[in-house]
């Protein structure tokens, strides 16, 4: 009897796994949208944030930010990397519609602000320094304090 239950349970798990894989794949966007970087940055909220929060008055130097479309995982909308002090590379996934991509860009610009202010620092071996505390990339995205702050700023300041 135990053997039959194990076989039935195994069959059910296999069926459930295949059924769920199909549903997950259907929910991931597959279309690539055609817009340009100038289309992406043409937003009053983005322009205001860059001018007011990232712009510097002399003798301080404003950060250099390079934005590029990248083939990121479908569930990753954008990625910001500090190349060196004051130089940042933002990758945007173009599978999202323009209005969503603008919101993603704003979120990534908040990370540039976090780096510039010294709130966020990355170290080798997956170590992240956030406002005096050490974390690792193993922390789930929605529990990372720098992501929570980026989402908070985006919700408050971004308008499409």
N, C-alpha and C positions, 0 to 999 in steps of 0.2 A: 504494500500500500504506500509506504514512504517513497519508494522508487517511482511510482506513478505520479505522485504529487510533485516530486522533483522534476520529472520530465515535463509535466504540464506547466509548471512554473517557469521552466527554461523556455519553453515554446512561447508562453505569454510574454516573457521579457524580450525575447528576440523580436516578436511581432511589435511590441510597444516601442522598442528602440528604432526599428525601421519606420514605423508610423511617425514618430516624433522627428526623425531626421528630415523627412519630406516636408513637414510643417515648418521646421526651422529654416530650411533652404528657401521656402516660399516667402518668408518674412524678410529676408535680407535683400536690400535693393540691388538690382543688377544693371539698371540703366546708367549710362554715363551722360551727364548733362554737358552742354556746350556753352560755356561762358568764359570770359577772359578774366585775368587778374584785375584790369580796370573796372570791369563789371562788378567784380566781387567787392572791391574797396569803395565803390560809389554808393556810400551810405552815410547819412549825416551823423549817426551815432558813432560809427567807426572813425570818421574824420575828426569829430569832436574829442573822442577818447585819445587818439594819437596826438592831436594838438595839445590838449589840456593835461593829459597824464603822462605821456611819453616824450613830448617835446621839451627841450631843455633851453634855458636861456644862457647865453655866453657868460662865463667861459666854459660852462658844462657842455658836453656834446650829447646830442640826441642819439639813441641807439640806431644802428643800421639793421633793417629788417628785410630779409629776402623771403618772398612768398612764392610758393610753387605748388602746382597740382601734383599729387603723388598717388600711386596705386596702393593705398593703405588697406588694411583689413576692412571689410564692409562695416564693421561695428565701430571703427575708429574714424571719427570725423576729421580730426586734425591732430597735429603733433608739433610741438615747439621744442627746438633745441638751441641751447646757448652754445654757439660755436667757439666763441672766446668772449672776453669781457666786452660788452657793448655791441656784439654781433649775434644776430639771431636768425634762425632758419625755421620758417613756418611751412609745414606741408598741409595741404587741404585735400580731402578726398572728394573728387568730382562726381561721385555717385549720388550726391545729395543735391536737391534743387537749389537754385540760387539763393532764395531767402533763407533756407536752412544753412547753407554754406556761409552766408554773411554772419549769422549768429555764431557758428563754429569759429569763424575768424575772430570775432570779438572776444570769445572765450580764450582763444589762443593768445590774443594781444594782452589779456589780463595776466597770463603767465609771463609775458615779456616784462610787464610792470613788476611782477613778483621777483623776477631775477634782478631787474634794475635796482629795486629797493633793498636787495639783499635778504629778502624774506625766504626765497627759494634758492637752493643750491644743490647741484647734483655732483656726486662723487663716484669713482669707479666702484665696481662690484655691486651695483644696484642700490647704493646708499643715497638717501635724499635727506637734506637738512632743511627743515621748515621752521622758521621763527624759533631757533634755539633747541629744537628737538630732532632727533634722528629717526628716520623711517626707512623702509625698504619698498621697492616696487611690488613686493608681495602683498602689500595692503590693498584690499579691493578698491577700485576706482571711487565708488561712492562714499568711502570712508577716509579718503585722503583729504586732509584739511586744505591743501592748496587747490584741489579741485572744487571743494565746497565753496571756497572764497571766490574762485573764478565763476562758478555758477551763480553765486549771490550777486556779484558785480554785473554779470551779464543780464540777469533777470531785472536788476534795478535800472541799468543804464542803456541797454540796447533796445532800439525801436526799429522795426523794419520799414 
